[in-house]
Amino acid sequence: MAHKLVIVESPAKARTIGGYLGDGYVVESSIGHIRDLPNNAADTPAKIKDKPWGRLAVDVDNGFVPYYVVPRDKKSHIAKLKSLLKDADELYLATDEDREGEAIAWHLLDELKPKGIPVHRMVFHEITKQAILAAVENPREINDDLVEAQETRRILDRLYGYEVSPVLWKKVMSGLSAGRVQSVATRLVVDKERERMKFRLASYWDLEGTFDAGSKHEQRMFPAKLHSLDGTRVARGSDFGQDGLLKDSSKVVHVDRTRAEALVAALADSSYDVRSVEAKPYKRSPYAPFRTTTLQQEASRKLGMSASVAMSVAQRLYENGFITYMRTDSTTLSDGAINAARTQVRELYGADYVPDAPRSYTSKVKNAQEAHEAIRPAGESFRTPAQTGLTGDQFRLYELIWMRTVASQMKDAVGQSVSVRLGGAALRPDGGPGEDVVFSASGRVITFHGFLKAYVEGTDEGAAKDDAETRLPALVEGDSVSAASISATGHETKPPARYTEATLIKELEDREIGRPSTYAAIIGTILNRGYVYKKGTALVPAWLAFSVTRLLEEHFTRQVSYEFTAGMEDVLDDIAGGRKDRISELGEFYHGSEKFKGLHTLVSELGDIDARELATFPIGDPEAGINLRVGRYGPYLEGPDEDGNPTGVRANVPDDLPPDELTMEKAKELFANPAGEEIDLGNHPETGLRVVAKNGRYGPYVTELLPDDAKKNDKPRTGSLFKSMSLDTISLDDAVKLLSLPRVVGTAEDGEEITAQNGRYGPYLKKGSDSRSLTSEEQLLTIGLDEALKIYAQPKQRGRAAAAPPLKELGNDPVSGQPVVVKSGRFGEYVTDGEYNATLRKDDAVETLTLERAAELLADRRERGPAKKTAKKGAKKAPAKKAATKKAATKKTAAKKTAKKAAKKTAAKKA
């Protein structure tokens, strides 16, 4: 029976759209990309393997023609699509409306090769029945310019990665990768750490006072800070440079502790008058609706979601018809969406909150596609979060999008901000007037909250939120006030804050590097490749990233520059708009021009690169000769020994030590107790073998040194130090006790031997297959048979021991709303909201763990879904299951035969 075939990307989208279209339509998914450049030599077509450019799979000498292949795991699915196409009388390519979706549609058309039937490009920005039916009625042709732009991006990334990565393998470390945008994002994180390493601390003091406006004011008390001395403003943190010195000492006065405390004493009996009162109207307009990057940033700040988790949740919301397309750089709303938002404002907050005219927004993003829409609730009328039936992450993200969209069509928040100056004189020791001292106080009162009733944007680094209010008494110039208390307060300047996922996304967007749809993937790549790791929510570069970035900066300066990378986005936009030619732009990038050397030329003419120099970073004063080196097995320190050998001593650097914390003092500490260095404790009293203590990769331990004539299979006894022990204080007696573990405690009445052992998850007793946890490591050495039998006489806890009290309470999770606590479990410390448990990473310390970090860990855990349950041992399988298995095996064999036949044919096609 003839039908109309509609092809989308995902099965979830296919199910939703299929329900809207009904009979006469068959909706199938492509399951993402169906064709790409080959990923490895096995996938590379035989006819291009021997070509000079065969490894690239791009004919760089003849118009940069790419050679595509269908991945082996997609061939059976392509066969299925072709089978469905045979009975179709029309084909609708309904992939996403961005460049990526346009390219997928083109690949489908080129691979399926429909004959004798109409082919339509069907686009929509939301999956609602009305939008889908309208898209079917109003199809268009495939946009070749968009396809060209996407293909150019793919080829650029292939050329960059395949030409530069081998340089990293040879000169830095095997297995590394370089990427056109990935490497620039890594450089941003490294540059931020370089700023922190150059940073020098500065301290400054000021005065904080609580003032009394008198009994005639309902609110008498208010805070104020020291503003100026004798007309010169007091220095704040922003007045100091990275070197710890004042930027301009002629404009500010630096108050130290001595002077601050002297001022407090001198102001003990001073009186104050109001020198000035400046009131200004306050107005705050609503934020534009979400686009991809602002959604990722707010999801990070408010919900603790990583960029990848936020996009994954948004993808599911879009595919199930709850929100519009989530990869967009537009802040435009359709007329229907504006009306829906204004209607909900009127219904939920009242007519007073609806502006006279609809609000319109224009994206500040360069080359934003304004024909697209912002991310908003789907449909011509919005469902409130409670009406969706959503739960968990999907509910929280939908609620965020809904609130932002509704707030965008509300009135401004208005109020009044006030700035007050208080003046007084510090008294000299003889009682006469001294320095003229001015304190400042500021306040803000919101008289009409407007859009703030619906939505308040999150802030970074503790900045004040838009709805924050500070009330001051109704003071007028000339009023007298008294000081209830004045105290001196010390401050220290802080190094530049490291990037978080949210702030790195903002930085990439501000610099116009990459596209919004790629940011989550970029951050995921630099984390997975080991260039960057997380410390809490901060992104910290590994020393490996310093080596890679240094090589790229010195030998691929243009390709890794921020300006060039941003400029390539303009080139791609011009290709998408039909204003530039793909071949000439790729030619300049790869082969070069009169002005610039191309990538291929740079790789071919690299010359000698001193790999050792690339991997060497001086620590502290270069004359001290202490260097960090990036080695094959990780970073380590190298320095001079007592005999003057410049590389005589070494020490490993912990993986989780941030580069800016590796100071000269820390280096000396690591040298004092390096991994691998042996501390001789003496000979074992029983075996006579020499016992040494070491600091190993997994912590400090003691071990016996076997004699030279030991047998090959002989293994030395080892024992990890208890948490209460250290290498500085370990004695031979302690070592002998540790080497005695596991220790035989005694024999139970049933003849089973009970032993005390220290395992991966802590100390425990073992009797046959029955294990019982101990409360401390010291019990391993002291517990007797009677105490052990008492433990075994108690009923065994099912699974785990009785629940211990929480180690820390953090507050309510932003997703589930449940209390989040830190607990200690069998596998280490973890956070839980009662439904999901998330193990702390190696960089997470219980003492410094925040609610935001805990929420991020829980969000990642939820994204992986519930834990899979393993089948019980001994469970019998039904006969039907066996039959099904046999049938499946037959199908699998047939599929293998089909795959072998297909493998004989050339899989690649010349585009």
N, C-alpha and C positions, 0 to 999 in steps of 0.2 A: 504494500500500500504506500503510495507516494506521501511524502511528508516534507516539511521545511526543517532543515537541519540548522540548529543554532549552536555555535561553539563558543564557550567562555573559558576562563582559565582554571577555575577551581570547582571541585565537585559540590561544595556547599552552595556556591553561587548558582550552579546548574540546577540544584534541587529547588531553590527559591524561585528562580526565573521560570523553570518548567511548570511550577504551580500556577504562575500568573498567565502563561500562554495557553495552557490546556491542550486539548486534542488538536491534531494537525501539525504539531511541532514536536521535534525531538531535540532536547537540550543536552548536550554532552560537553565535558570539559577537556581541555588540552593538557590538564595537570601541569600548568606552567609553560615554560619554554619547550618546544618540541624539536628545536634544532639550534646548534651553536658551533663555534669553532672547536676543533678537537681538543680534549683536555690532556691527552698524553700520546705517546708514540703508537700505542696499540690502537687508538681511535683514528690516527692519521691515515688518510687514504693512500694506498700504495702508489698511485700515479703521481703524487706530489712529494713523496718521502725523499726522493733523490734530488729535488730541486734545492737551489741555494736557500730559498725561503721556506722550504718544506716544514721546518720546525715551527715557524710562525703561523703557518696555514694562511698567510696573507701574501699575495703576489706583489711585493713592494716595488717590483720593477715594471709592472704593467697595470697601472691604475689602481693599485691597492685592492685588488679583487680578493674577497675572503672566500675560503673554501669551508662550507658548512657540512656538518655530519649530524645524523640523527643518533643520539646516544643509544647504546644497546638496550637500556631499560625502557626506552620509549618506542622501540620498533613495533612491538605487539600492539601498543595503543594506537600508533599511526595506522596499522592495519585495520583496527576496529573503526577508526574514523572514516577510512576509505570505504569500508563496507557499508557504513551508514550513509555515506554520500551517494552510493550507487542507486539507492531508492529515493533520493531526495530530488525535489523539483526546484528548490531554491536553497541557497547557502547564505547564512548570516554569520559574519565574524564579529562576535560581541565581546571582544577583549577590552581591557581598560582603555580609557580615553587619553592616557598620557603617551609619551614616545615609546615607552617599553611595550605598552599594549598594542600600539600601532605596528611595531616591529613583529610582535608575535602573530598578529593578524596576517602580515605580509608573508611570514615564514609558513603559516598554515596554507595560504593560497598557493605558494610556490611549491610546497611539498605535496598537497592533495591534488593539485591540477584538475579542478572540476571542469567538465566538458558539457557544453550545451545547456547549462542552467545559469540563471542570474546569480550574481554574487554581490552581496551588500555588506557594507561596513556599518555596523549597528553600534551606536554610542549612547551612553547614559551616565549620569553622575550620582544616581541613587537607585536602589533596587526596590522600587514600589510598583504596584500594578499599573498605576497611571503612567509612571515614567517608562516602564518597559513597553507598554502598548504604544506609547508615543514614539519610542525609539524604533519599533518595528515599522511604524507608518512613515517614518522620516529617516531612512538610511542615507548614507553618503558613500563616496568612493574612498579607497585607501589613500591617505595623504603621503605621497612619495617623499616629500620634503622631511616630514617627521621621521619616516623610515630611514632616510639618508642620515639624519642627525644622530639617531640611535645607533646606526651601523658605524658611523664615524667614531662615536664614543667607544663602542666595543673594540674597534680596531686600535684606537689610541691606547686603550688600557692594555690590549694584548701586546702591542709593540713595546710599551714602557715596561710591563712586567717581564716579558720574555727576554728583553735585551739587558735590563738593569739587574734583575735578580741574579743571573750567573756571576756578575761582578761581585755581588755580596757574598756568594758562595765561596769564591776564591779568596777574597780579601778580608772577610769578617768571620763568617761561619756558614757551614753547609746547612741547607734547608730553609734559609731565609727567603723572604719575598719583598719585592718593591712594588708600589702601586702609584699611579699618577696622582691620586688624591690621598690615598692611605699614607704615603710617605710624607706628604705635606702636613697632614693632621698629626702625625707622630712628631714632626719638627715643631709644631705649635706647643705640644706638651713638653718637649725637651727645652724649648726656649723659655717656657715659664719656669722650669726647674733651674735653668741657668740664672734667671733673675733671682730666684730664691737663694742660690749659692753665692751670688755676689752681694746679697743683702747684708747690711750691718745694722745691728740693733742700736736704737737710740732711746733714751729715757727722758721723760719730761713730766713735770708736775703742774697741777692747777689746784684751785680751791672750789669746793662744792659747798653750797650753803642752803639752809632752809630758812626762808624769811617769813615774817609775820606781818600781814597787811593791816592788822588791827581788828577790833571787835565790830566795827561798822560793816565789815564784809562777811557775808555768809560763809564763803570759803576763804579762810584766813591764810593758811599755810601754802607756800608754793616753793619749788626748787629753782635755783639759779646757779650759774657757773661763772667763774672769773673770766672776764672778757679782755680787759686791758689794764695796763699800769702806766700812769702818766701819759695816757693817750696812745700808747703803743700796744698793739694787739698781742696777746699771749700766744705763744706757739702751740699748735696742735699737731697731731700726727701727720697730717697732710703737708705740713711745712718742711718735713725732713725728706731728704733724698735717699736713694738706695744705699749710699755710702754712710748713712747715719748722721750726716751733717745737715745743717739748715740750708735750704735752697737760697734764701736771701735773708741774711741776719740783720739787714738794715730795716726791714719792715716788721719784724716780730721780736719779742723778747722771750728768751729761753729761761724758764723758771725751773730751778733744780730743787731738790728736797730741802736743802738748808734754807733757801729763800722762801719756799712755800710755808715751811713751819714757822719761820720768823714772821711772815705776813699774818698767819693765823693768830699769833700772839699779839701782833700790833693792831689787829682788828677786833680784839676782844671787847672793847668798850666803844666802838665806833657806831655812829648813827648813819642812816642812809636815806636818801631822797630819790624819788622817781625822776630821772633825768629826761626820759622820753618814752612815749607810748605810740607805737606805729601799728595801726590796724589795716589789714588788707582783706578784700573779699577773696574767698577760697572757692575754686571751681575745679572739678575733676570730671572729664568726659569719659564715657564708657570705652572699653577696649574693643578693638575690632574682633569679629568672629575668628575662630581658630583657623590657621593654616597648618601645614605639617610640622614646621619647626616650633611654632608657639605651643602646639598641642604636646609635643614631646617635652618641651621645657616645663610646662605646667604639670604634666603627668609625673615628671620627676620631682618637682617641688612639693606638690600637694598629695600625690598618691604613692610616692616612693618607687615608681616604675622606671626601669631602664628604658632607653629609647626603643630597643628591640621588643621588649614586652609591651610597651604602649602601642607600637605599630601592629603587633600581632593581635592584641585585643581589639584595636580599631578595625583590623581586617575582618575579624569575625562579626563585629557590629555591622560593617558595611555589607558583607555577604548575606547577612540575615535580614537586611532591610531596615536597620535602625538608624543609620547615619548615611550621609552622602560620602562620596569618594574621599579617602583620607590622604591621598598623595596629591597635594595641591599647594600652589604658592599664592593663591588668590584669596582675598578677603571679601569678595563680592557675594551678596545674597540675591536670590531671585525675588521677583515681586511677590510670589506666593509665599516664600519663606519669611519675607518682611512682614506680610500681613499675618502669618501664623504667629510670629513672635510678638507683634503688637497686640494681637488678640489675647495671648496668654498673659502678657503684662497687665492688660486691663482686667482680666479675670482674677489673677492672683494677687495683684498689688493695688489695683484701682486706677481709675482714669487719670488721677493726678500724676501718675508715674509714666504716662505715655506722652512722648513729645508731639508737638503739633504736626511736624512733618517727619516722614520716615528718615532714618539715618542711612547714609550710604558711605562705604569705605573703599578707598583705593589702596592697593598694596604698595608698600614702599620697596618691595623686592624688585630688583632690576629684571626687566623682561618677563614680569609676571604675566601669566595667561589669564587676563581678566574675563575671558569668555567662560572660564571654569567658575565653580562656586567654592566658597569657603566650606570648611567641615561643619556640618550642622545636623540636627535631627532630620531624618528623612520625612518626606511627605508634605502635602499642602496644609496640614494641621499637625501640630507637634503632640507627641505623647509625653506626658510628664514621666519622670523616672519611675514613679509608683505604678503607672499604667503599663509599663513594658513587660513586667514579669521577669526582668533580668535579675541576676544575682552576682555576687562576687566582683571580680575585676571588671566585667562587662557593665554591671550596674554603675560602679563608681566612675568609670570613664564616660559612659553615656550621660550620667548626671553632670559631670564636668562640662561636657560639650553643650548639653542643654542649657545649663546656667549661663555659660558664656554667650550663647546665641541670644537667649532672651534678654540678658543684660545689655547687649549691643543695641537694642531698640528701646532703651529706657532713657529718662531724663538725666541731666548732669547731677552730680552731687555738689551741693553748694554749702558755704559756711563762711567762717571768718578766721583768719590767722592773725595773731597778735605777737609783737616783739616788744619787750620792755627792757630798758636800761636802768640799773640802779647804781647810784654813785655814793661814795663815801671816802673818807681819808684814813689811811693807816697812821696810827699815833707813834711818834718817836719815843725813845726811852725817857726823854725829858717831858713828855706829855704834849709836845707841840705837834701840829699836823705834818704828816709825812707824805708818802706817795698817794696820788689820787688813784683810787681803785674803782673799777666799774665791773659790775656783774650783769649778765644778760639772762633773760628768761624768755621762752617762747611757748606759745600755746596755740591750739587749734580746736575750734568747735564746729561741728557739722550740723547745720540747721535743717537741711533736707538731704537725706541719704541717697535719693535717686537710685541709680543702678547698683549702688553698694548694698542695697537690700537683697539683691540677687547674687552678686558675685564680687569677690575681692581677689585681685591677682596676687599670686605668691611672690615673694622677694628672695633675693640671694644675700648671703652674708649678713643676716640680721637687720637689714634695712627696714625702716618703719613702713607699715602697711598703709594703704590709702584711707582706711577707715579708723586709723588710730586718732584718738582725741586726747588733748592735754588742756585742762581748764585752768585759767588764771583768774585771780580776783579782778574786779572792774576798777583797775587803777587809773589815775589821771596824773599828768605831769605835775610835779610839786608835792605829791603825797609823801608822807614820811612812813618808812617801814623799819622794822628792827630785825636783827639777825637772831633766830632761835638757836642756830648752830652753824659753825663753819669748820670745815676739816680740810686737811691737805690730802690730795689723792695723787698717787703715782701712776704713770702709764708707760707703756713700751710700744714702740712702733712694731708693726707686724709685716712679715714678708708678703709679697703678692700671693693672693690665694691661688691654690692650684685649681685647675679646671675640674669641674664635675661634668657629667654627661650633659646636663642642661646648659652650662656656661660654655662648654666646647662647641655645642651645636650653635649657640648664639654667636660665638666668635667666627665659626665657619661661615655662617650666613652673613654676618656683618662684613666679612672680607670677600663675600661672593665666591667662595670656594665650594665646588661641588654643587649638587642639587639637593633640595629638601628630601626627596625620596631616597637618597643614598646615605644620609647621615647615620641612620641606625646601623646599616651594614658596615660603614667605615669604622665606627667605634667598635663594633663587634670584631672586626678584622684585627685592629691594632691590639685589642685585648687578647684575642685568641692566639695571635702570633707571638705573644710574649714581649712585645715592645713596651706595653703599658700594663700596669696592674692597678687594682683598686685598693686604696687604704681608707676604709669607711666608704664615703661617696667620692673621695678625691681620686683623680687620675694621676698616677705616679709613673714616670718613665723608668724603665730598667736601664742599667748601664749599657746593655746591648743596643738600646735605641740611640744612645749617645754616639757609639761607634758608627752605626748605620747613617745617622744624620750627618756626622762629620764627613764621611766619605761622599755623600750626595752633595753636600754644600761645597766641597772642594772640587769635585769633578763633574757634577751635573748641576751647576749653579743655577742656570736658567730653568731647568726642568723642575727643580724643587723650590723655586721662588714663589712667594705668595701671589705676586702680581701676575706672573705668567700663568699660574694655575687658574686664577680668577679670569684672566683674559681668554683662556680656552673655553670657558663657559659662554662667553660672548660669541666666540667663533661658532660653537655648536648651535646657539640660538639663531645666528645668521644663516646657518645651513638649514635649520628647521624653517626659517622664514623665506628660503629661496634666494637669499641675498649673497651667499658665498658658495664657492664650489668645493665639494668634498675632496676631490683628488689634489687640488693645488694646496689646500690646507694640510692634508696628510703629508704631501711631499715636502713642505717646508719643515714640518715637525720631525720627519724621519731623515730626509736627505739634507735639509738645511737650505740656506739662502745666502745672498751676499752679506747680509748683516749677521746671521747667526749660524753656528754649527748645528747640524742636525743630530738626532739621537744616535743614529748608526755611526756617524763620523766620530762622535765622542767615545763610543764604546770601542771602536776600532783603533783609536789613537790614544788610549788611556796611558800607555807607557808604564813606567815603574810606579807602583803604589806601595809604600812602606806599610805593610799590614800591622807591624808591631807599633808603629807610631800612631796609626788610626785607633788602636785599642789601648792607648796609654793616656792617662789623665792624672796630672800632678795633684797631690792633696796638700793643701796648705802652702807653705813657702816652698817654691821649687828648689831652693838651695838645700832643703832638707833631704831631697832625693827620695821621698816617699811617693810612689805612684800606684794608682789603681790600674789594673789591666783586665781587659775583658778576654777571658780564656774560653776554650771549647766547652769546659764544664762549669762555667760561671765566672763571676768577677772575683778577683783576689788582689791583695795588696803585696807590694814588693818594695823592699827598702834595703839600706846598707846594714851590714853586720858590724861587729866590733873590730873585725880585721880590715875594714874599709872596702870590702866587696860590695859594689853598689846594688847588687841583686841577691845579697846573701840571705835575707830572711823573707819569708812569705807568710801570709795569713789569709784564709778565706773570708769573704764578706758575706754576711747573712743575706739571703734572698730578699727578705722583707725590710732591709734597711734603706730608706729613701736616700737618694744621692745627696740632697742638701744636708743630711744629718751625718754624713761621713766627713767629720772635721779631723784636724790633726790630733786632737785629744782622743777621739774615737778610734783613729788609726792606731795610736800607741796602745790603746786598750786591747785591740784585736791582736796586735803583735805580741803583747804580753801573754796571751793565751791562744795561740793559733791552732787551727784544726790540723791534726796530724802530728803536732809536737808532743813528745812523750814526757810524762812526769814520772820519774823512777821512784817507786814506793818501797822497793826492797824485794826480798825473796819470799815466796809463799812458805810458811812454816811446815807444811805437810809435803808438798811436791818439790819444793826447792826451786821452782821456776820463778823467773823474774816477773814481777807484777808492775804494770805501768798504767797510768791514767791518761786518757786522750780526750780531745774535744772533736767529736765526729760530726758527720753531716746531720745525724738525727739526735745530737746532743752529747753531753759528756758521758764517758763510760770507762770501766776498768777492764783489763784483759791480761792474760798470761802470755809471755813470749816463749814459743816453742823452741827447742834446741835445733841446731842446723841439721842433725841427723834424724829429725822427726819423720815419721811415715807420711806419705802423700795424703792419706785419708784422715790423719789426725787433725783435729780442730781445737784451737785454744778456747778455754772457757772465757766468757765475757759477761759483764753485768752492767746495766745502765745505772747511773747514780740516781738515788732518790731525789725527789724535788727539794727536800730539805738539805741536800748535800751540795757542795761546790768543789771544783778542782783545786781551789786555793786552800781548802781545809781538809781534803780527803786524806785519810791515813791508811797505813797498811792493814790495820785491824778492820777498818771499814771495808776495804777492798776484799779482804778474805771473806767477810760476811756476805758481800754482794756476790762473790764467785761461788758461794755455797748454795745459791738459789738455782733451781728449785730445791727446797728443803723438805726432807721427810719429817712430818710432824708426829706420826705414829700410825698404829694400825687399829682400825675399827673392829667391833665385835664380830662383824661378818667376814673378817679377814682381809678387807680391802685397805690398801695403803692410802693415807691422806697426806697430800703434799701441799706446801705453800709455794705459790708461783706468782711472778710479776708478768702480766700480759699486756697486750696492746691497749686494753681498756681498763687497766688498773690491777691492783693486787686481788688474788682470789685463792680459795682452797679447791682442791680437786680430789675426788674419791671416785675412781672408775670414770664414768661419764657424767657424774653429778658434780657441778661446780657451784660454789657459793662465794659471793663477793665479800671482801674485807673492807673495813672503813679507812685504813691507812696503810702506807707502805711499811711503816715500822713494825706492824703486826706480823709481817712476813718473817721477821727475825725473832720475835718474842712469843708468838702464840704457841700454847701447849696443847696436848691432846685433849684434855678435859674441856677447854674452851672451844676447840674445834668440834668436839662431839655435841656440845650445846648448840652450836650454830646449825649442825646437821639435824639436830632433834626438832628444830623449828620448821613449820611448814614452808616449803619453797615458794618464793614469790613467783607468780606466773610471768614469764618473760623478763621482767626487770624487778629490781628491788623496790621497796615502798617509795613512793614519790617523795623526793627531798623538797624542802621549801625553795622557792625561787631565789636565784642569786641576785636578781635585780628586777625591778618593775619599771617599765618604760612609758606607760600610757596606753591609749587606745589606738589600735591599728586603723589607718585611714580607709582601708578597704572593707574589712569585716566589722569594724566598730568594736571589736572585742579587746579586752586588756591583753597587752603583749608583755611577756615576762621572759627572762633569761633563766634557763635551767641547765643543770649538769646531767648528762646522760651517759649511756654506755659508750657512745661514739664521740664524746666530748661535749662542750657547751653548745647549746642551741637556743633559738628563740621560738616561741610558740604563741599563737593566738587562740589555742584550744582546739582548732580544727587542723591547722597545718603546722608542721615543725620544719625549721630550716637551720641546718648546722652552720655555726660561725666559720668563716674562712680564716686562713692563717694570719691575715692582717687585722682581724677583729679582736679587740681586747674587751673583756666584760666591763672593765672599769670605765672605758671611754665610749662604749657603745651607745648610740643615740637611737631615738625612735625612728628617725628617717632611715638610718641604715638597716634597722630591723625590718622596717616595712619593705625595703628593697629586697632583702633576702626572702621574705615571705612571698613577695610578688613573683620572684623568680621560681620559688617552689610551687606556687599555684599554677604557673604557666606550664610546668611539666606534668600537671595533672596528678590524680591520686596514684599511690604506689600500686604496682601490679601485684596481685596475689598469686603465689605459687600454688600449684596443685598439691594436695596432700599425698604423701607417700602411701603406696598400697591401694590407692583408689582404683577400682575396676573400671575398665572402659567398656561401654556398651558395644554390642556387635555392630550396630549401625555406624558407629564411629570408625571401626576397622574398615568397613566397606567404603566409607567415604574417603578414608586415608588411601586405600588402594586405588580408588578412582582418581584421586588427586595425583597420586604418583604416576598413573598412566598419562594424565594430562601433562605432567611435568616432563615426562620422557618425550612425548610428542612435541612439546614446546622446544625442547633441546634440539630435536631433529630439524625442526623448522628454522631455529636460530643458526644451525650449522649450514643449512642451505643458503640462508640469507647472507651469511658471512662470506660466501664465495663471490657474492656480487659486490661491486664497488658502492660503498655507502655514501660517498661524498658527491656533492653536486656543485658545479661552478655557478656562483650567483650571477 
